[in-house]
């Protein structure tokens, strides 16, 4: 049951981030509560919450240092992904951030702008990283 909840959350977050550059709080709250509940049913609520917090911490720091660079919705999305993926969140984040960085550089080159002036919604890339991890593990969550 957890994989469909995560996938639907990632799809909605990506669509709204692409459309309005916002990730709804109701979506993140619902996905977080569902993730904690599903993890508790499997006896892994403590580790799920720990991975969610650990994954979100560097993103929260980045948001606090440079709020115009990343929104709190992205921070919350990373926390939710950590809840569901557990230790696999690190690989998912590396994949997602690498895809975002590569896309940003390619767009910047195409527009002849410095990469620092290229802004992208992050949710679709985080979703891609999580999706690749789900596909690589056959949908197994930790």
N, C-alpha and C positions, 0 to 999 in steps of 0.2 A: 504494500500500500504506500510505502514511503517514496518509492521511485516516481509514481505518477504525480504525487503531490509536488515533489521537487521539480519535475519536468514542467508541469503546468505553471508553477511559480516562476520558473526561469523564462518561459515563453511570454507570460504576461509582463514581467519586469522588463524584458527586452523590448517588447512592443511599445510599452508606455515610455521607456527611456528614449527609444528612437523617435517617437512622436512628440513628446513634450519635455524631454530631458528631466523627467521625474520618475521616481519609483514610488508607488503608493505605500503609505504607512500601513494601511489596512492589509495590504498584501503581505508585507514583511511580518507584521504581527501575527497574522493567521498562519503563515508558513512556519514561523518560529514556534508558536504554540503547538501546531500539529507535529512538528519535528521533535519537540521535547516529549510530547505525549507518546509518539510512536517509538522513540528511543527508550522511554521508560518502560514501555510494554516489552521491550527486548532486553531490559536490564542494563542499558548503556547510557542512561540519561546524563550521568556525571561526565563521562568522557565526551559525549556529544556537546554539552554546554561548554566544556573546556576547549574543545577544538573550535567551536564557534567564536568564543572570546579571543582565543589566541590568533585565529586567522584575521579577525576584524581589527585587532590592536594596531598593526602598522598602518592600516587604511584610516583608522580614526586619527592617528598621529599626523598622517599626511593631510587629512581634512582640516585638522586644527592649525597646522602650519600654513597651509595654502587652501583656504575654503573655496576659492574660485576654481581650483583645479579638479576637485572631486566633491560630489555631494554626499550628504549623510545617507541617502538611499543606497549608494554603492557600498558604504560601510555596513549597513544593515544586510544587504544582499550577501556580502562575503560572510557575515556571521551565520546567516541561514544556510549557505552552502556548506560551511564548516560543520554545522549541526548534523547535516545529512551525510556528508562524505567522510567525516572523521579525519583520520590522518591522510587520506587521499586528497584532502583539500589543498595541500601544498603543491602537489603536481598540477591539479586543476588550475590553481592561481598562476603558476608559472606559465602554463599553456595559454591561458586567457590573456595575461599581461603581455606575453610575447606576441600573440596575434594582434593585440591592440597597438603595441609599439610598432610592429611591422606595417600595419595598416596606416598608422599615423605618419610614418616616414614616407610611405609611398604616396599618400595624399599630399603631403608637404612638398615632395619632389614634383609632383604633377602640377601643383599650384605655384611652385617656385617660392615657397614661404619657408621660414625656419620651422623645424618640427615643433618648437615650443609654442607656435601660434596656431597649431592645428588641434582643435578640440573635438573629441569623439565621445559619444555615449559609451560608458564602460559595460553596462549590463549585458549587451549581446556577446561581448568577448568573454566575460565571466561565465555566461551561460554556455558558450562554446567549449570553454575549458572543462566545465563540469560535465557537459554532454560527452566529451571525448573520454573523460575518466569513467563515466557510466558505461560507455560502449566498450572500453578496454577491459573493464572488470565484469562484463556481462550483467550489469545492473546491480552488482553486489554493493551494499552499503556497509559501513563499519559501525 
